[in-house]
């Protein structure tokens, strides 16, 4: 019997026009590092994280009062004049509990902004893999895994995570070729994610910036249980069912 729901993988945001995203839950994936940091921040008590596309939009929140932390990253580095970027180590309870963070990144927030027509938008990372997969498995809805990639190009780390989700959800979903390929890639790499991803271009960028510890952190599985969901333009912790 063919499953009634499907899981698809969009390998880069540039391919989003090819999908009927309005019929799916979109899972935004930017493993190195935006969605990992968002999951960690929401788990650690951030009231909300507001994703914006441009640095200027983020900076504009300075005029809205002192209640916001401003986070901006471009090309792996913190934009000068902002509180922090998208390193998960900036999203500890001491820094963000009870706070609202306004965030713009090179790839993750770009992918999210292009996915706004989806039925729902949630955030995925290895940090919340099990809770995300359990939630998706309970839904009777199509799933589109949106890989943020690098500046609209394919990357390995996001595709590998999409494959982990497709692998875990298994035969309950009808998988497209992207999901089949991503799941095969995950099975190839699953016993040594860090070793496999050492070859990635973004991993090399982060190493050049001296932040290898971010890579190791983002590849931890099930460090968090919170599922960030977009509600009224703000990423918040999904309430209990």
C-alpha positions as CSV (number, residue, x, y, z in Angstrom):
1,X,0.0,0.0,0.0
2,X,1.4,3.4,-1.0
3,X,1.7,5.8,2.0
4,X,-0.7,8.7,1.9
5,X,1.9,11.2,2.9
6,X,5.2,12.1,1.3
7,X,8.6,13.3,2.4
8,X,10.7,15.4,-0.1
9,X,14.1,16.9,0.1
10,X,14.9,20.3,-1.4
11,X,18.6,20.2,-1.7
12,X,19.1,24.0,-1.9
13,X,16.7,27.0,-1.6
14,X,17.3,27.7,-5.3
15,X,15.1,24.6,-6.0
16,X,12.2,25.6,-3.8
17,X,10.0,26.9,-6.8
18,X,9.9,23.2,-8.0
19,X,8.0,22.1,-4.9
20,X,4.4,22.7,-3.8
21,X,5.5,23.9,-0.4
22,X,2.1,25.2,0.5
23,X,0.9,21.6,1.0
24,X,3.8,20.6,3.3
25,X,5.4,21.1,6.7
26,X,8.7,22.7,5.9
27,X,11.7,21.7,8.1
28,X,14.5,24.3,7.8
29,X,17.9,22.8,8.0
30,X,21.2,24.7,8.5
31,X,23.4,22.4,10.5
32,X,26.5,24.6,10.5
33,X,25.1,26.5,12.4
34,X,21.9,28.5,12.4
35,X,19.3,25.8,13.0
36,X,21.5,24.1,15.6
37,X,21.8,27.4,17.5
38,X,18.1,28.1,17.2
39,X,17.2,24.7,18.6
40,X,19.7,25.2,21.4
41,X,18.5,28.7,22.1
42,X,14.8,27.8,22.3
43,X,15.7,24.8,24.6
44,X,17.6,27.2,26.8
45,X,14.7,29.4,27.4
46,X,14.8,32.1,24.7
47,X,11.3,33.6,24.6
48,X,11.5,33.8,20.8
49,X,13.9,34.1,17.9
50,X,12.9,36.4,15.1
51,X,14.4,35.4,11.8
52,X,15.1,38.2,9.3
53,X,16.6,38.2,5.9
54,X,18.9,41.2,6.0
55,X,21.5,42.7,8.3
56,X,19.6,46.0,8.0
57,X,16.4,44.5,9.2
58,X,18.2,43.1,12.2
59,X,19.8,46.4,13.0
60,X,16.4,48.2,12.8
61,X,15.3,46.4,16.0
62,X,17.7,48.7,17.9
63,X,15.1,51.4,17.5
64,X,12.4,49.2,19.0
65,X,13.8,49.3,22.5
66,X,16.3,47.4,24.7
67,X,14.3,44.2,24.8
68,X,16.1,42.5,21.9
69,X,19.4,40.8,21.4
70,X,20.7,41.3,17.9
71,X,22.5,38.4,16.2
72,X,24.0,38.7,12.7
73,X,26.3,36.4,10.8
74,X,27.7,36.6,7.3
75,X,30.3,34.2,5.8
76,X,30.7,32.5,9.1
77,X,31.6,35.6,11.1
78,X,29.8,37.9,13.5
79,X,28.8,41.1,11.8
80,X,30.5,44.0,13.5
81,X,28.3,45.9,15.9
82,X,26.0,43.1,16.8
83,X,25.6,41.1,20.1
84,X,26.7,37.8,18.6
85,X,26.3,35.6,15.5
86,X,25.1,32.1,15.1
87,X,27.6,30.1,17.2
88,X,25.6,27.7,19.5
89,X,27.9,28.8,22.4
90,X,26.2,32.2,22.2
91,X,22.8,30.7,23.0
92,X,23.4,29.5,26.5
93,X,20.8,30.0,29.3
94,X,22.9,32.7,30.9
95,X,22.7,34.8,27.7
96,X,19.3,34.2,26.2
97,X,16.9,32.9,28.8
98,X,13.7,35.1,28.7
99,X,15.1,37.1,25.9
100,X,14.0,37.7,22.3
101,X,16.8,37.3,19.7
102,X,16.6,38.9,16.3
103,X,18.7,36.7,13.9
104,X,20.0,37.0,10.4
105,X,22.4,34.5,8.8
106,X,24.0,33.8,5.5
107,X,22.0,30.7,4.7
108,X,19.5,29.5,7.4
109,X,17.3,32.6,7.7
110,X,17.5,33.0,3.9
111,X,16.0,29.5,3.4
112,X,13.3,30.2,6.0
113,X,12.2,33.4,4.4
114,X,11.8,31.6,1.0
115,X,9.7,28.9,2.7
116,X,7.0,31.2,4.2
117,X,4.2,29.7,2.1
118,X,4.5,26.3,3.9
119,X,1.6,25.1,6.0
120,X,4.0,25.1,9.0
121,X,7.7,25.9,9.5
122,X,9.7,24.1,12.1
123,X,13.5,23.9,12.7
124,X,15.6,20.8,12.5
125,X,19.1,19.9,13.7
126,X,20.9,16.9,15.0
127,X,20.3,18.4,18.4
128,X,16.6,17.7,18.3
129,X,16.5,14.9,15.8
130,X,14.5,12.3,17.8
131,X,11.8,14.8,19.0
132,X,11.4,16.2,15.5
133,X,11.1,12.8,13.9
134,X,8.5,11.7,16.5
135,X,6.5,14.8,15.9
136,X,6.6,14.5,12.1
137,X,5.6,10.8,12.3
138,X,2.5,11.7,14.2
139,X,1.3,14.3,11.6
140,X,-0.8,13.3,8.7
141,X,0.9,15.8,6.5
142,X,3.5,16.0,3.7
143,X,7.0,17.0,4.8
144,X,9.5,19.1,2.8
145,X,13.1,19.1,4.2
146,X,14.6,22.4,3.1
147,X,18.4,22.3,3.1
148,X,19.8,25.8,3.5
149,X,23.1,24.8,1.7
150,X,25.7,27.5,1.1
151,X,24.6,30.6,-0.8
152,X,22.0,28.5,-2.8
153,X,24.5,25.7,-3.5
154,X,24.3,22.1,-2.3
155,X,26.1,21.1,0.8
156,X,26.7,17.8,2.5
157,X,25.9,18.5,6.1
158,X,22.3,19.7,5.6
159,X,21.6,16.9,3.1
160,X,23.0,14.4,5.6
161,X,20.6,15.6,8.3
162,X,17.7,15.4,5.8
163,X,18.8,11.9,5.2
164,X,18.7,11.1,8.9
165,X,15.1,12.3,9.1
166,X,14.1,10.4,5.9
167,X,15.8,7.3,7.3
168,X,14.1,7.4,10.6
169,X,10.6,8.1,9.2
170,X,11.1,5.1,6.9
171,X,8.2,3.5,5.0
172,X,5.5,5.6,6.7
173,X,6.2,8.2,4.0
174,X,6.5,8.1,0.2
175,X,10.0,9.4,-0.4
176,X,11.1,11.3,-3.5
177,X,14.5,10.7,-5.1
178,X,16.1,13.5,-3.0
179,X,14.9,11.8,0.2
180,X,16.1,8.4,-1.0
181,X,19.6,9.7,-1.9
182,X,19.9,11.7,1.3
183,X,18.9,8.6,3.4
184,X,21.5,6.5,1.5
185,X,24.1,9.2,2.2
186,X,23.2,9.2,5.9
187,X,23.5,5.4,6.2
188,X,27.0,5.7,4.6
189,X,28.1,8.3,7.1
190,X,26.1,7.6,10.3
191,X,28.8,5.7,12.2
192,X,31.3,8.7,11.9
193,X,29.4,11.9,11.2
194,X,32.2,14.1,12.3
195,X,34.8,12.2,10.2
196,X,32.6,12.2,7.2
197,X,31.8,15.9,7.4
198,X,35.5,16.9,7.9
199,X,35.6,17.0,4.1
200,X,32.8,19.6,3.7
201,X,33.5,23.0,2.4
202,X,31.7,24.8,5.2
203,X,33.6,22.7,7.8
204,X,36.8,24.1,6.2
205,X,35.5,27.6,6.4
206,X,34.7,27.2,10.1
207,X,38.1,25.7,10.8
208,X,39.8,28.6,9.1
209,X,37.9,30.9,11.6
210,X,39.2,28.8,14.5
211,X,35.8,27.5,15.6
212,X,36.1,23.7,15.1
213,X,34.3,23.3,18.5
214,X,31.1,24.6,16.9
215,X,31.2,21.7,14.3
216,X,31.5,19.1,17.1
217,X,28.7,20.7,19.0
218,X,26.3,20.8,16.1
219,X,26.8,17.1,15.4
220,X,25.6,16.0,18.8
221,X,22.4,14.0,18.6
222,X,19.4,14.6,20.9
223,X,20.9,17.2,23.2
224,X,17.6,19.0,23.1
225,X,13.9,18.1,22.8
226,X,12.3,21.5,21.9
227,X,11.0,21.9,18.4
228,X,11.1,25.6,17.3
229,X,8.0,26.5,15.3
230,X,7.3,29.7,13.4
231,X,4.3,31.6,14.8
232,X,3.5,35.2,13.8
233,X,7.0,35.7,12.4
234,X,8.7,34.4,15.6
235,X,10.3,31.1,16.3
236,X,9.0,29.8,19.6
237,X,9.0,26.5,21.5
238,X,6.2,24.3,20.2
239,X,3.6,23.9,22.9
240,X,2.7,20.4,24.2
241,X,0.2,18.6,22.1
